[in-house]
Amino acid sequence: MPLKPRRKKLLKSTLIMGVGTLLSRILGMFRDAATAAMLGMSAGGIMDSFVLAFRLPDVTRRMFGEGSLSVAFIPVFARLWNTDRRKAWIFASVLLTYFFIFLVTLVLIGEILCLLGILFFPYPSKVHVVSELAALMLPYLILICLAAIAAASLQTLGEFFIPSLIPTILNLVWLFGILIVAPFVTSDPLGRCFLLTGCIFCAGLIQLGIQIPFLRHHGFQFRFRRNVVETEIGEVKAAFFPSMVGLMGTQLNVLLASAIAWALSGQAGEAIWWLGGVITYPLRVGSASSIYFSERLYEFPQGLLGIAIATAIYPLLSRHAAKKDYTAISEDLSFGIRVILTLAIPSGVGLMFLSDNLAHLLYQRGAFTPDDAFRTADMIFWFSFGVSGFCCIPLLARAFYALGDMRTPFRVSLFSALTSTVLGLLLIWEFEESGLAIAASLAATLHAVLLIILFGIKFHLINYRSLFVAIGRSCLASLILGVVVKMIMQSIPGGDSVSDILRISLSASVGSFVFGVAYVILGGQDLLKLFAKNKKQAAPIRRKKKTKRNSR
């Protein structure tokens, strides 16, 4: 496919995924703001236990819905769809069956572990509470993973809108539980957490059920004929686990950071056994919650840029790889990385300057205290340094998978998780919970850099010169953006929600405009190419090429 039609297709898919992701992220902010007001962050550690229990289905949702299942499933399903559509649906049916059996087994094991935690740790210990909550949330794993297979099938068939709305369903049901049901049912924080687990399960039923009519519209009928697709199922099995670890690097880091924050946090003066001695807890109650609430802000650009572009471009890379069109792979991948970094760098700078205002405006109400908002703002600030890495990892990992390399992202992801965990355990003694954000940001940046270097060494398909130029251009434009945002912040007195709204809205609008002007003046072209929609914009280029040929 010529470069211009590919770019148009990439733009359309990216916009659809971006709009769905944007809607999900906005609703997610309302969801978390309502949760913060209802449960707070520090009181009793209830929110910490809920966050850790929710991490298991949430990480699984991201791992499957945005990651490994799509990577392992899409190339095989796309190949079958192009040759034998009946066999493609048989393949999807068999995979659904196998995966259902695997998930039920996994959930049963998890339920047994939760039962042990409930029996051997009396209430109100945090192990007992988190075990109860996790036991109720685990069945959601089955629903969301089956929904991920359905979403991957629809994406392969060019249906991006419905899959992009899957996270939105969870946010809507969650908000319904918090705002409509909870106030009439119970005022107890733990009781409200139990109510939210029921909402999460109901959301999973809807997430799976809403996709079934669209699958049937494309001809899906359940047929379990294992012998027909034995080879294809083997391909998915071989690719699934390495791609799972390779793509969940960021989520694995955050999961481990949340576990550390939950395990090593306690009330002031409370002691913990550590390396043969007794010392006070290095973290305060609410540390795991501070990671959760700050995560919503730095994940905003990750979802709109990294995951949206990676999801849209991966089918293109897979088709190029199948045709051995390495020039197209190099062009599309290098273009995608440049676009992500061009927008991710200023997004990180914006989060640095606006962290206090965002935390105050979104969360500080109800049970969420000013100290909770300050702690969350501090975490947002440190996570903002890793935004570029967080955004690049999904696309870079998929580039390896498109070319059949499952091992490299797997190894780099494990190295990143180890680095983040070790750094976090070292830094919390000096920086408290902020040390976990610093460690995660450093690990994500290192993760992305290693993937770029290793991909270039192995496949020689990255245009490093254009990449370095794009990074330098974005950094210079972001520096100008930072100066403008700082001036806006100083010109508007702070202290209330109105000033927060003014600071955020003016900084975002004026800063974006200034960044765009600076980007164009510095010679930036990638964003203009991405959003060029009409032939008039490309006509001068064609005439120029034609003149060149005539002159020869």
C-alpha positions in Angstrom: 0.0 0.0 0.0 1.4 3.4 -0.9 2.6 5.6 2.0 -0.2 8.2 1.8 -3.1 5.7 2.0 -1.4 3.9 4.8 -1.1 7.2 6.7 -4.8 7.9 6.1 -5.7 4.5 7.4 -3.5 4.9 10.4 -5.0 8.3 11.1 -8.5 7.0 11.0 -7.8 4.1 13.2 -5.8 6.2 15.6 -8.6 8.8 15.8 -11.2 6.2 16.5 -9.1 4.6 19.2 -8.1 8.0 20.5 -11.7 9.2 20.8 -12.8 6.1 22.6 -9.7 6.2 24.9 -10.3 9.9 25.6 -13.9 9.3 26.6 -12.7 6.4 28.8 -10.0 8.5 30.4 -12.3 11.4 31.1 -14.9 9.2 32.7 -12.1 7.4 34.6 -11.1 10.8 36.1 -14.7 11.4 37.2 -14.8 7.8 38.5 -11.6 8.2 40.6 -12.6 11.7 41.8 -15.9 10.2 43.1 -14.0 7.3 44.6 -11.5 9.7 46.3 -14.4 11.7 47.8 -16.1 8.6 49.1 -13.2 6.7 50.5 -10.3 9.2 50.9 -6.7 8.0 50.8 -5.3 7.6 54.3 -8.0 6.7 56.8 -7.7 3.1 58.0 -5.9 1.8 54.9 -9.2 0.6 53.3 -8.5 2.3 50.0 -5.0 0.8 49.9 -6.5 -2.7 50.2 -9.2 -1.9 47.6 -6.5 -0.6 45.2 -4.3 -3.7 45.6 -7.3 -6.1 45.1 -8.4 -4.1 42.0 -4.9 -4.2 40.6 -5.3 -7.9 39.7 -8.3 -7.7 37.3 -7.2 -4.2 36.2 -3.7 -5.3 35.2 -5.2 -8.4 33.5 -7.6 -6.2 31.6 -4.8 -4.0 30.3 -2.5 -7.0 29.7 -5.1 -8.8 27.5 -7.3 -5.9 26.2 -4.3 -3.7 25.3 -1.6 -6.3 25.0 -0.5 -9.9 24.7 -3.7 -11.5 23.6 -4.2 -9.1 20.7 -0.5 -9.5 19.7 -0.7 -13.3 19.7 -4.2 -13.5 18.3 -4.4 -10.8 15.6 -1.8 -12.1 13.1 -3.1 -15.6 13.1 -6.8 -14.5 12.9 -6.0 -12.0 10.1 -4.2 -14.6 8.1 -7.1 -17.0 8.4 -9.6 -14.3 7.6 -7.9 -13.5 4.4 -7.8 -17.2 3.3 -10.7 -19.0 5.0 -13.2 -17.0 7.0 -15.0 -20.1 8.3 -11.8 -21.5 9.6 -11.0 -18.1 11.2 -14.2 -18.3 13.3 -13.4 -21.9 14.2 -10.0 -20.7 15.4 -11.7 -18.0 17.5 -14.2 -20.5 19.0 -11.5 -23.0 20.0 -9.3 -20.2 21.5 -12.3 -18.9 23.5 -12.9 -22.4 24.9 -9.3 -23.0 25.9 -9.0 -19.6 27.4 -12.2 -20.0 29.4 -10.8 -23.3 30.9 -7.5 -21.6 31.7 -9.1 -18.6 33.3 -11.5 -20.7 35.5 -8.5 -22.7 36.7 -6.6 -19.5 37.5 -9.5 -18.0 39.3 -10.0 -21.1 41.4 -6.4 -21.1 42.5 -6.7 -17.4 43.4 -9.9 -18.0 45.4 -8.1 -20.7 47.4 -5.3 -18.3 48.2 -7.8 -15.7 49.2 -9.5 -18.2 51.4 -6.2 -18.9 53.2 -5.7 -15.2 53.7 -9.2 -14.9 55.3 -8.7 -17.9 57.5 -5.2 -17.3 58.8 -5.3 -13.5 59.2 -8.1 -12.2 61.4 -10.2 -9.1 60.6 -9.4 -6.2 60.5 -5.8 -7.0 59.4 -5.0 -5.7 55.9 -4.3 -9.2 54.6 -7.8 -10.3 55.6 -9.4 -7.3 54.0 -7.5 -7.5 50.8 -8.2 -11.2 50.6 -11.9 -10.7 50.9 -12.0 -8.0 48.2 -9.8 -9.9 45.8 -12.0 -13.0 46.2 -15.0 -11.0 45.0 -13.1 -9.4 42.1 -11.3 -12.4 40.7 -14.3 -13.7 38.5 -14.1 -10.4 36.6 -10.8 -11.9 35.1 -12.8 -14.4 33.1 -15.2 -11.9 31.7 -12.7 -9.2 30.7 -10.3 -11.7 29.1 -13.1 -13.2 26.9 -14.1 -9.7 26.1 -10.5 -9.0 25.0 -10.6 -11.9 22.5 -13.9 -10.5 21.1 -12.3 -7.0 20.9 -9.2 -8.3 19.1 -11.4 -10.1 16.5 -13.3 -6.9 15.8 -10.1 -4.8 15.5 -8.8 -7.3 13.0 -12.0 -6.8 11.0 -11.6 -3.0 11.1 -14.1 -2.4 13.9 -12.2 -0.1 16.3 -15.0 1.9 17.8 -16.7 -0.8 19.9 -13.5 -2.2 21.3 -12.4 1.4 22.2 -15.5 1.7 24.4 -14.9 -1.4 26.5 -13.1 0.5 29.3 -15.8 3.2 29.2 -18.4 0.6 30.3 -16.5 -0.1 33.4 -16.2 3.6 34.3 -20.0 4.1 33.7 -21.0 1.2 35.9 -18.5 2.2 38.6 -19.9 5.7 38.6 -23.4 4.4 38.8 -22.4 2.4 41.9 -20.7 5.2 43.6 -23.1 8.1 42.9 -26.5 6.3 42.7 -26.4 3.0 44.7 -23.8 3.5 47.5 -25.3 6.5 49.2 -28.6 4.6 49.7 -27.0 1.3 50.8 -24.2 1.9 53.3 -22.0 4.6 54.7 -19.3 2.1 55.8 -16.1 2.5 53.7 -15.5 -1.3 53.5 -19.1 -1.9 52.7 -18.8 0.5 49.8 -15.7 -1.3 48.6 -17.7 -4.5 48.5 -20.4 -2.7 46.5 -17.8 -1.6 44.0 -16.6 -5.2 43.5 -20.2 -6.1 42.5 -20.3 -3.2 40.0 -17.0 -4.3 38.5 -18.4 -7.8 37.9 -21.6 -6.4 36.3 -19.4 -4.3 34.0 -17.6 -7.4 32.9 -20.8 -9.0 31.8 -21.8 -5.9 29.8 -18.3 -5.6 28.3 -18.5 -9.1 26.9 -22.2 -9.1 25.9 -22.1 -5.8 24.0 -19.7 -7.3 21.5 -21.5 -10.5 20.6 -24.1 -8.9 18.2 -21.2 -7.3 16.3 -19.3 -10.5 16.0 -22.4 -12.3 14.8 -22.9 -9.5 12.2 -19.5 -10.5 10.8 -20.5 -14.1 10.6 -19.3 -15.6 13.9 -20.8 -18.9 15.0 -19.4 -21.0 17.8 -17.8 -24.1 16.4 -15.4 -26.2 18.5 -13.3 -28.2 16.0 -9.9 -28.4 17.6 -8.3 -30.6 14.9 -9.0 -28.1 12.2 -6.9 -25.3 13.9 -4.4 -27.3 15.9 -1.4 -25.6 14.3 -2.8 -22.1 14.7 -3.7 -22.7 18.4 -0.1 -23.8 18.9 1.2 -20.5 17.4 -0.9 -18.5 19.9 0.3 -20.6 22.8 3.9 -20.1 21.8 3.5 -16.4 21.5 1.2 -15.7 24.4 3.3 -15.8 27.5 6.4 -14.0 26.1 4.2 -11.2 24.7 2.2 -11.0 27.9 5.3 -10.2 30.0 6.8 -8.0 27.2 3.8 -5.8 26.9 2.8 -5.5 30.5 6.2 -4.1 31.6 4.7 -0.8 32.8 1.8 -2.4 34.4 4.0 -5.0 36.1 6.2 -2.2 37.5 3.1 -0.4 38.9 1.7 -3.6 40.3 4.9 -4.3 42.1 5.1 -0.7 43.3 1.6 -1.0 44.7 2.4 -4.2 46.4 5.5 -2.6 48.0 3.5 0.4 49.0 0.8 -1.8 50.6 3.2 -4.1 52.4 5.6 -1.5 53.8 3.1 1.2 54.8 1.7 1.7 58.3 0.5 4.2 60.8 2.9 6.7 62.4 5.3 4.9 64.7 4.1 1.4 63.8 7.0 -1.1 63.5 7.9 -3.7 60.9 10.4 -6.6 60.9 13.1 -5.9 58.4 16.4 -7.8 57.8 16.5 -9.3 61.2 15.5 -6.2 63.1 12.5 -4.1 64.0 12.1 -0.6 62.4 9.3 1.8 61.8 7.4 1.5 58.5 9.1 3.5 55.7 5.8 4.4 54.1 2.6 5.9 55.4 -0.9 4.5 55.0 -2.3 5.7 51.7 0.9 5.1 49.7 -0.8 2.5 47.4 -3.7 4.9 46.9 -1.4 7.8 46.0 0.0 5.6 43.2 -3.5 4.7 42.0 -4.8 8.3 41.9 -1.7 9.7 40.3 -1.7 6.9 37.7 -4.9 8.3 36.2 -3.1 11.5 35.2 0.1 10.2 33.7 -1.9 7.4 31.9 -3.9 10.0 30.1 -1.3 10.7 27.4 -0.2 7.1 27.5 -3.7 6.0 26.5 -4.3 8.7 23.9 -0.9 8.4 22.3 1.0 5.1 23.1 -1.8 2.6 23.2 -4.0 4.2 20.6 -1.2 4.5 18.0 0.2 1.1 18.9 -3.2 -0.6 18.6 -3.9 1.1 15.2 -0.4 0.6 13.7 0.2 -3.1 14.8 -2.1 -4.6 12.1 -0.3 -2.5 9.5 3.1 -3.7 10.8 1.9 -7.3 10.8 0.7 -7.1 7.2 4.0 -5.5 6.1 5.9 -8.2 7.8 3.8 -10.9 6.1 4.7 -9.3 2.7 8.3 -8.8 3.8 7.9 -5.1 3.0 10.7 -3.9 5.3 10.7 -0.4 3.8 7.1 0.1 4.9 7.8 -1.3 8.4 10.7 1.2 8.8 8.6 4.1 7.5 5.5 3.4 9.6 7.3 2.5 12.8 9.7 5.4 12.7 6.8 7.7 11.9 4.8 6.3 14.8 7.7 6.7 17.3 8.3 10.3 16.2 4.6 11.2 16.5 4.4 9.7 20.0 7.6 11.4 21.3 6.6 14.7 19.7 3.4 14.8 21.8 4.5 12.8 24.8 7.4 15.1 25.8 5.2 18.3 26.1 2.6 16.2 27.9 5.1 15.3 30.5 6.2 18.9 30.9 2.6 20.0 31.3 2.0 17.4 34.0 5.1 18.6 35.9 3.8 22.2 36.1 0.1 21.4 36.7 0.5 18.5 39.1 -0.6 20.5 42.2 -3.6 22.1 40.5 -4.8 18.8 38.9 -4.6 16.9 42.2 -6.4 19.7 44.1 -9.1 20.2 41.4 -9.9 16.5 40.8 -9.6 14.9 44.2 -9.7 17.3 47.2 -13.2 17.0 48.4 -15.2 14.8 50.8 -12.9 12.3 52.5 -9.9 13.3 50.4 -7.9 15.7 52.6 -5.5 18.5 51.6 -2.6 16.3 52.7 -3.9 13.5 50.4 -4.0 15.9 47.5 -0.4 17.1 48.2 0.9 13.5 48.3 -0.9 12.7 45.0 0.5 15.8 43.4 4.0 14.8 44.4 3.5 11.4 42.8 2.1 13.0 39.6 5.2 15.2 39.3 7.6 12.3 39.5 5.6 10.0 37.2 5.6 12.8 34.6 9.3 12.2 33.9 8.4 8.7 32.6 5.5 9.7 30.3 7.6 9.4 27.1 8.8 5.9 28.1 5.3 4.9 29.1 3.9 6.0 25.7 6.6 4.4 23.6 6.7 0.9 25.1 3.4 -0.4 23.6 4.4 0.4 20.1 8.0 -0.7 20.3 7.0 -4.1 21.8 4.5 -4.7 19.1 7.1 -3.9 16.4 9.2 -6.8 17.7 6.1 -9.1 17.7 5.2 -8.1 14.1 8.6 -9.4 13.0 8.3 -12.6 15.0 10.6 -11.7 17.9 8.9 -12.5 21.2 12.0 -13.0 23.4 13.5 -9.5 23.3 10.6 -7.5 24.7 10.1 -10.4 27.3 13.6 -10.0 28.6 13.6 -6.2 28.5 10.3 -6.2 30.4 11.7 -8.5 33.1 14.8 -6.4 33.4 12.7 -3.2 33.7 10.5 -4.8 36.4 13.6 -5.9 38.4 15.1 -2.4 38.0 12.0 -0.6 39.1 11.5 -2.9 42.1 15.2 -2.7 43.3 15.3 1.1 42.8 11.9 1.5 44.6 13.1 -0.5 47.6 16.2 1.6 47.8 14.6 5.0 47.3 11.6 4.7 49.7 13.8 5.2 52.7 14.8 8.6 51.5 11.9 9.8 49.3 9.1 7.7 50.9 6.3 6.9 48.4 7.8 9.3 45.8 10.7 6.9 45.5 8.4 4.4 43.9 7.3 6.9 41.3 10.9 7.9 40.6 11.9 4.3 40.2 9.0 3.5 37.9 9.7 6.5 35.7 13.4 5.7 35.4 12.6 2.1 34.6 10.1 3.0 31.9 12.5 5.4 30.2 15.3 2.7 30.3 12.8 0.2 29.0 11.9 2.3 25.9 15.5 3.2 25.2 16.6 -0.4 25.3 13.8 -1.5 23.0 14.8 1.2 20.4 18.4 0.2 20.6 17.9 -3.5 20.4 15.3 -3.2 17.5 17.8 -1.1 15.6 20.6 -3.6 16.2 18.6 -6.6 15.2 16.4 -5.4 12.3 18.1 -2.1 11.2 14.7 -0.6 10.5 14.7 2.6 12.6 15.7 5.9 11.2 17.8 7.2 14.1 18.7 10.5 12.5 15.0 11.5 12.1 14.3 10.2 15.6 17.0 12.3 17.2 15.9 15.4 15.3 12.3 14.9 16.3 13.3 14.5 20.0 15.4 17.6 19.9 12.7 19.6 18.2 10.1 18.5 20.7 12.3 19.2 23.7 13.0 22.8 22.4 9.3 23.4 21.7 8.5 21.9 25.2 11.0 24.2 26.8 9.2 27.2 25.3 5.9 25.6 26.4 7.2 25.3 30.0 8.2 29.0 30.1 4.7 30.0 28.9 3.0 27.7 31.4 5.1 29.0 34.2 4.2 32.6 33.4 0.5 31.7 33.3 0.7 30.0 36.7 2.4 33.0 38.2 -0.1 35.4 36.8 -3.2 33.6 38.3 -3.5 33.6 42.1 -4.1 30.1 43.4 -6.0 28.6 46.3 -9.4 27.6 45.0 -11.1 25.5 42.3 -11.7 28.5 40.0 -8.0 29.4 39.9 -7.2 25.7 39.3 -9.6 25.6 36.3 -8.2 28.8 34.9 -4.6 27.7 35.3 -5.2 24.3 33.8 -7.4 25.5 30.9 -5.2 28.4 29.9 -2.0 26.4 30.3 -3.4 23.6 28.1 -4.9 25.9 25.4 -2.2 28.6 25.2 0.6 26.1 25.9 -0.6 23.8 23.1 -0.8 26.7 20.7 2.7 27.9 21.6 4.1 24.4 21.3 2.5 24.0 17.9 3.9 27.3 16.6 7.3 26.5 17.9 7.2 23.0 16.5 6.4 24.3 13.0 9.0 27.1 13.2 11.6 24.5 14.2 10.7 22.5 11.0 8.4 19.9 12.4 6.4 18.0 9.7 5.2 14.7 11.2 2.1 16.1 12.9 1.2 18.0 9.7 1.6 14.8 7.7 -0.5 12.8 10.2 -3.4 15.2 10.0 -3.2 16.1 6.3 -6.6 15.1 5.0 -7.0 16.6 1.6 -5.2 16.3 -1.7 -4.4 19.9 -1.9 -1.9 19.5 1.0 -0.1 16.8 -0.9 -0.3 18.3 -4.3 2.7 20.6 -4.0 4.8 17.6 -3.1 3.7 15.7 -6.1 4.3 18.6 -8.5 7.7 19.1 -7.0 8.6 15.5 -7.6 7.2 15.7 -11.2 9.3 18.8 -11.9 12.4 16.9 -10.7 11.7 14.0 -13.0 11.2 16.4 -15.9 14.4 18.2 -15.2 16.2 15.0 -15.4 
